[in-house]
Each structure stands twice: as C-alpha cells, then as structure tokens.
Amino acid sequence: MTPPTQIAAVFDVDRTLLPVTTTERLFIRYLFARRVLGPSTLLRTALYLAVHAPRVGALEAMRRRRVYLADQEVARIQPLAARCYAEVIGPLIPAAARAAVAAHRAQGHLTVLLSGSLDFLLEPLQADLGADFLIATHMEERAGRFTGRIAGRWPYGPTKALLTREFAAAHSVDFAASYAYADHHSDEEVLALVGHPVVISPQPKMQAIAARRGWPTRTF
C-alpha cells in the first residue's frame, strides 16, 4: 500500500478566516437589507422554532434547516450570494488570513475550506483565496427552488472530522504532516487529526482545550 504523500492545510471559515461573525449571518442581513427577506420570513422562522427548538434547542434547529431559504429561487439567491461576498464578506477577510492560505499554497500544500456554511456563499471565497477544495453545506433544490433542507451531510462537529478523513483518504493526505486552523470547540476532532493544529482566536472553552493539548493559538 502506497503511503500518503500529500500535505493539506484545512481552514475553518466562520470566526477563523472571517473574524467575529459568520458568513451566513452577514448574508441574511444582506438579504433583509435588500428586502429579499421580510416579515413573512420572521414569522415562518418563529413557527419553525416553536415546533423544533424545545426538542433540540433554537441554535441547533436553525442550523439543521435554513428556513429563510425555503421556496427561494436558486437563480435569484445565488447571484445575491456572490454580490454579498464582493460587497460585504470579502473585504472583512484579514490580510493575515489571506497570507496564511497563500503560504500553504506556495509550499504546494492542498488548501481546503471546511465549513458548515453554504457552499454557494463560500465558492466566491474559495476563488478569492485560490483554495483547492471546498467542503461546505449543500442545500436541497426542487424545481429551481431551495427547500430549506440540507442535501447530504452537514459539515459540523463530528461530521467535519469524518469528512476530513474521507478527503484525506481520497487525496493521499499525510495527517502527521498536515495543518488545520479552527476557532471553536466543536472543531476539536478536526484539529486532533493533524500534526500541526492551530487554534484561531479561541473563546474560553476552546482556549482550555488548546492549553490542555498544547496546541498553539494565534489571531488573524
């Protein structure tokens, strides 16, 4: 069996490459500002949370289903995502984050964006940074419209690590020589896979994990 030879650099996006907030939160604000979303969206979201939040929690319920995208035309939303990236998200990516991706590319490493955010929202980021691969949330479509449901697996928590392992197997990645960058305690399993984990701007829980495991921390 041929030993793995590729070195990868895996980057979380929200609050890692993009500081402070999330790409999807910025996109939702963008859609409200342009009146693509309005009061009916808030009502549908409230009704959805009233049913599902008591069972799994409000945040988890929102992550599992993008109510604001339900019945939206794909051909309308995707160009708005590209505009949102160009006008809002892209300018917020710090120079240090761009430099980190560029440094790995210069060394011939496979650069991977790994996120629970929307793939069509992050495709402009992938192109902007020149990243080789994007693993993100893909939304179900039916008759040219989003249903609001996730198609396939959702890259969050343990599933992120599973998808990273599958990627590594498919691309002959040597985990011991590879890198991962992330901010949140839910990404601990991904960071633990590689020989060079880097914790970015950690909050207290992740800071404690980094201290216990001896992982370096930095900010972008």
RAVENVEN-V564045 format. One record per backbone hydrogen bond with DSSP energy under -1.0 kcal/mol. NH is the residue of the N-H (numbers start at 0). CO is the residue of the C=O. Records with the same first field share a line. If there is no record, write none. Layout:
BEGIN
NH=CO + CO
END
This chain:
BEGIN
4=171
5=171
8=109
9=178
10=111
11=180
14=17
15=12
17=12
20=18
25=21
26=22
27=23
28=24
29=25
30=26
31=27
32=28
33=29
34=31
35=30
36=30
41=37
42=38
43=39
44=40
45=41
46=42
47=43
48=44
49=45
50=46
51=47
52=48
54=51
55=51
56=52
60=56
61=57
62=58
63=59
64=60
65=147
66=64
68=65
70=145
71=68
73=143
76=72
77=73
80=76
81=77
82=78
83=79
84=80
85=81
86=82
87=83
88=83
89=84
91=88
92=89
97=93
98=94
99=95
100=96
101=97
102=98
103=99
104=100
105=101
106=102
107=104
108=103
109=6
111=8
112=132
113=10
114=134
118=136
121=117
122=118
125=121
126=122
127=123
128=124
129=125
130=125
132=110
134=112
136=116
139=148
141=144
144=141
145=71
146=139
150=137
155=153
158=155
159=156
161=157
162=158
163=159
164=160
165=161
166=162
167=163
168=164
169=165
170=166
172=167
173=5
177=174
178=7
179=195
180=9
181=197
186=183
187=184
190=186
191=187
192=189
194=174
195=177
197=179
198=215
199=181
200=217
206=202
207=203
208=204
209=205
210=206
211=207
212=208
213=209
214=209
217=198
END
